Structure formats: C-alpha cells, structure tokens
Amino acid sequence: MSVSETSRYVRLRVDLVLEVQDAEQLTGGALDRIAADEFMPDEERAHAESAVGEDEAEALAYLVDPFDLVAEVPGVELAQASWSSEQIAYDPDADDWELADDEDDEDDEDDDEEGAGAGEASGEQEEDFARR
C-alpha cells in the first residue's frame, strides 16, 4: 500500500483500569452474552463458559466490544480491533504507576498484524475482531 492509502487508517489506543465491584454480576453478564451468541460453536461455548467462571478478566473480555466505542463516530468504520483483559496489581497512589508506554505498543503492533482470531497467553485473554 502506498502512503496515501495507509494514511486513511488511524490506530486508537485505550487503556482502562476497572474495579470489579460485583464478580457474580460480571460473570453472570458474560455467561448471558455467551448464551445469546447463536454463532458460537458448542465446543467454543463450553470453553468460554468455563473460562468466564474461573477468571473475572475473562468475563470482562467477553463483555467488551470495541465496535461499541466507535459505532456512533461519524465518518469512520472499524477495520480491525484487538483487546485484552488481565488481572493486575493496581495502586492508584503508587508513584511508579503509569499507563502503558510506547515500548509495549511496539510489541502489540506485531500481535495486531497476525489478523483475526482468539488466543490466550499466560493468563491473559485476547480477542481480535474484524468488521467486514
């Protein structure tokens, strides 16, 4: 692709830290979403239900949809999205707490180029989503 073709694409990075205040409600919501997905194969559904029941970060990953973030933005169409959710140690008062830096972003770029699909690595749930 030429520079003029690729310049139409913009990478938007969002880093959120969420406090789970009701794990049962979170897990229940994720299980409801999984049950409502009529296109999910039974084998994948069983795996998803098990993962959601064991890990709140997994439950959150099933409830977050990047399309919802940009669905109402005029003049754009989601081409590809990737997101992950993981348990972290978080102290908002710690002097060393920072959002992800550019060094982490370089590693993420390699992951984004792999295309659509779902994967798990070292306790981290990652979902890829491509709009057609």
SULJO-V805785 format. One record per backbone hydrogen bond with DSSP energy under -0.5 kcal/mol. CO is the residue of the C=O (numbers start at 1). NH is the residue of the N-H. E is the energy in kcal/mol with one decimal. If there is no record, write none. Layout:
CO | NH | E
CO | NH | E
This chain:
2 | 6 | -2.3
3 | 7 | -1.9
5 | 8 | -0.8
6 | 9 | -1.8
10 | 12 | -0.6
11 | 13 | -0.6
18 | 20 | -0.6
19 | 21 | -0.8
22 | 26 | -2.3
23 | 27 | -2.9
24 | 28 | -2.6
25 | 29 | -2.3
26 | 30 | -2.0
27 | 31 | -2.7
28 | 32 | -2.3
29 | 33 | -2.1
30 | 34 | -2.5
31 | 35 | -2.5
32 | 36 | -1.9
33 | 37 | -0.7
34 | 37 | -0.9
36 | 38 | -1.2
37 | 40 | -1.1
41 | 45 | -2.6
42 | 46 | -2.4
43 | 47 | -1.8
44 | 48 | -2.8
45 | 49 | -2.8
46 | 50 | -2.0
47 | 51 | -2.6
48 | 52 | -2.7
49 | 53 | -1.8
50 | 54 | -1.1
51 | 55 | -1.5
55 | 59 | -1.8
56 | 60 | -2.4
57 | 61 | -2.0
58 | 62 | -1.5
59 | 63 | -0.9
60 | 63 | -0.8
60 | 64 | -1.6
65 | 68 | -1.5
65 | 69 | -0.6
66 | 69 | -1.0
66 | 70 | -0.8
67 | 70 | -0.9
67 | 71 | -1.4
70 | 73 | -1.6
72 | 74 | -0.6
73 | 76 | -1.1
81 | 129 | -3.2
83 | 127 | -2.7
85 | 125 | -1.7
88 | 90 | -0.6
91 | 94 | -1.9
94 | 97 | -1.1
101 | 104 | -0.6
101 | 105 | -1.3
102 | 106 | -1.7
103 | 107 | -1.1
104 | 108 | -1.8
105 | 109 | -1.8
106 | 110 | -1.0
107 | 111 | -1.2
108 | 112 | -2.4
109 | 113 | -1.4
111 | 114 | -1.3
112 | 115 | -1.1
117 | 128 | -1.3
119 | 126 | -1.9
121 | 124 | -2.2
123 | 125 | -0.5
124 | 121 | -1.8
125 | 85 | -1.8
126 | 119 | -1.9
127 | 83 | -2.4
129 | 81 | -2.9
